[in-house]
Amino acid sequence: MRAVVVGMAYTVTALAVECFPVPYRPVRDVPISMSVGGSGFTAARTLATLGNEVYLAAPLGEDADALAVDAAAYRFGVNSAMCPRSLPRSPRAVVLKDGTGLQQISRDLGEARTASVELDLGALATCDLLVVDGVLPSAALIAAAQGAGVPVAAGLGTTTTAPVLGQQCYLGADLLVMGHDPRVDELELLRSWRRRSAARLVVVTLGSRGAIGMARDSPDVVEVRARDLGPGARPAGLGATYFAALAHCVFARGCDPRAAMHYAATAAAWTIAHPGEPDGLREDVLEAAAVRPDGAVGQSP
């Protein structure tokens, strides 16, 4: 599958702390790591490691952070040539993490959040899927994809209400995935989007409880629980991993809703159990992990 992913990508500086709140010390000698994150980058990386041809279109600047995104994209087989470089500076983030896995993320997105990404119509028309991140303006992109007959998968992040005016553009997407605010009735949230949407599948993720979904032209709610393939802390971007794996299974593999949601839950569980192996979630690994019993430990083949 040839996919174009429009979403956020930024450099992440991570450093360890003893505890929260962080006690003041004039100088701290701690390991500092650099990586690249963001929901758009994570989705693109996941789709690429699962074997798809992926192009990332994330708003960047012309600076060292943009070069870091390019290098990370190249490592995972993602083409970043479509990333616009018009921002005054590229977005970035700093993560403080203690020994228990508790972390604090400070993001400096600058003008990236309101940046409009424009895609060449020819490039868009030759792709098999457009993946959009609800963080960025997407109405024009979705309309262009629909005009070209290209299916759209949209990740909306945490959602609390039925579709509002600013979200009307997503109702024509072919796949909708959103997070769930615990204060909201999850079934009503799912059904309200299902009633309004033309998507073949609408999914609401429920964190450690799994996810619920409804397919087009079906009144049934599909419930798929979260999986446990080994212990580990929930990493940043896990929702994007789930979303990308779900999109892969729906559009590249042609799975039915329950099977696609099971594979997506497996991808999320495998990611938790294998920290530091973002390039390990290949198609064969996902297939093998999907049939393992929950609570299984050890490396996937």
MOGICOR-V247094 format. One record per backbone hydrogen bond with DSSP energy under -0.5 kcal/mol. CO is the residue of the C=O (numbers start at 1). NH is the residue of the N-H. E is the energy in kcal/mol with one decimal. If there is no record, write none. Layout:
# MOGICOR-V247094
CO&NH&E / CO&NH&E
This chain:
# MOGICOR-V247094
1&3&-0.6 / 1&53&-2.5 / 2&128&-3.2 / 2&129&-1.3 / 3&55&-2.5 / 4&6&-0.6 / 4&131&-3.1 / 5&7&-0.6 / 5&57&-3.2 / 6&133&-1.9 / 8&40&-1.0 / 8&41&-2.0 / 10&37&-3.1 / 11&93&-1.9 / 12&14&-0.6 / 12&35&-2.1 / 13&95&-3.0 / 14&33&-2.6 / 15&97&-1.8 / 28&30&-0.9 / 31&16&-0.9 / 33&14&-2.8 / 35&12&-3.2 / 37&10&-2.1 / 38&42&-2.7 / 39&43&-2.2 / 40&44&-2.4 / 41&45&-2.9 / 42&46&-2.4 / 43&47&-2.4 / 44&48&-2.2 / 45&49&-2.6 / 46&50&-1.5 / 47&52&-2.1 / 48&51&-2.0 / 52&54&-0.7 / 53&3&-2.9 / 54&79&-2.6 / 55&5&-3.2 / 57&7&-0.8 / 60&87&-2.3 / 61&63&-0.6 / 63&67&-1.7 / 64&68&-2.0 / 65&69&-1.9 / 66&70&-2.4 / 67&71&-2.5 / 68&72&-2.4 / 69&73&-2.7 / 70&74&-2.4 / 71&75&-1.9 / 72&76&-1.5 / 73&78&-3.2 / 74&77&-1.2 / 77&54&-0.6 / 78&80&-0.6 / 79&56&-2.9 / 80&83&-1.7 / 84&60&-2.6 / 87&62&-0.5 / 91&11&-1.1 / 92&108&-3.1 / 93&13&-2.6 / 94&106&-3.0 / 95&15&-2.4 / 96&104&-2.7 / 97&17&-2.1 / 98&101&-1.5 / 102&98&-2.6 / 104&96&-2.6 / 104&106&-0.5 / 105&107&-0.6 / 106&94&-2.7 / 108&92&-1.7 / 109&112&-2.4 / 111&114&-0.8 / 112&115&-1.3 / 115&117&-0.6 / 116&118&-0.5 / 120&124&-2.5 / 121&125&-2.6 / 122&126&-1.1 / 124&127&-1.4 / 128&151&-0.5 / 129&4&-2.3 / 129&131&-0.5 / 130&132&-0.5 / 130&153&-2.7 / 131&6&-3.4 / 132&155&-2.3 / 133&136&-1.9 / 137&117&-0.5 / 138&142&-2.7 / 139&143&-2.3 / 140&144&-2.2 / 141&145&-2.5 / 142&146&-2.6 / 143&147&-2.2 / 144&148&-1.5 / 145&150&-3.0 / 146&149&-0.9 / 151&130&-2.3 / 152&174&-2.1 / 152&175&-1.6 / 153&132&-2.7 / 154&156&-0.6 / 154&177&-2.2 / 155&134&-3.3 / 157&179&-2.1 / 159&181&-0.9 / 164&167&-2.1 / 165&168&-1.4 / 167&170&-1.4 / 168&171&-1.4 / 169&172&-0.7 / 170&173&-1.9 / 171&198&-2.8 / 174&200&-1.8 / 174&201&-1.1 / 175&154&-2.9 / 176&203&-2.8 / 177&156&-2.8 / 178&205&-2.5 / 179&159&-2.0 / 180&182&-0.5 / 181&184&-2.5 / 184&186&-0.7 / 185&189&-2.3 / 186&190&-2.4 / 187&191&-2.6 / 188&192&-2.4 / 189&193&-1.8 / 190&194&-2.3 / 191&195&-2.5 / 192&196&-1.2 / 193&197&-2.1 / 200&216&-1.9 / 201&176&-2.1 / 202&214&-2.2 / 203&178&-2.1 / 204&212&-2.4 / 205&180&-0.6 / 206&209&-1.6 / 207&210&-1.7 / 210&206&-3.5 / 211&224&-2.5 / 212&204&-3.0 / 213&222&-3.4 / 214&202&-2.1 / 215&218&-1.3 / 220&222&-0.6 / 221&223&-0.6 / 222&213&-2.2 / 222&224&-0.5 / 224&211&-2.3 / 228&295&-4.9 / 228&296&-0.6 / 233&235&-0.5 / 235&238&-1.2 / 237&241&-1.7 / 238&242&-2.3 / 239&243&-2.5 / 240&244&-2.6 / 241&245&-2.5 / 242&246&-2.5 / 243&247&-2.5 / 244&248&-2.5 / 245&249&-2.2 / 246&250&-2.4 / 247&251&-2.7 / 247&252&-0.6 / 248&252&-1.8 / 248&253&-1.6 / 249&255&-3.0 / 256&260&-2.8 / 257&261&-2.5 / 258&262&-2.1 / 259&263&-2.5 / 260&264&-2.3 / 261&265&-2.3 / 262&266&-2.2 / 263&267&-2.5 / 264&268&-2.1 / 265&269&-2.4 / 266&270&-2.9 / 267&271&-1.9 / 268&272&-1.9 / 269&273&-2.1 / 270&274&-1.1 / 274&277&-1.3 / 277&280&-2.0 / 280&282&-2.2 / 282&286&-2.7 / 283&287&-2.3 / 284&288&-2.2 / 285&289&-2.6 / 286&290&-1.9 / 287&291&-0.6 / 288&291&-0.8 / 289&292&-0.9 / 293&296&-1.5
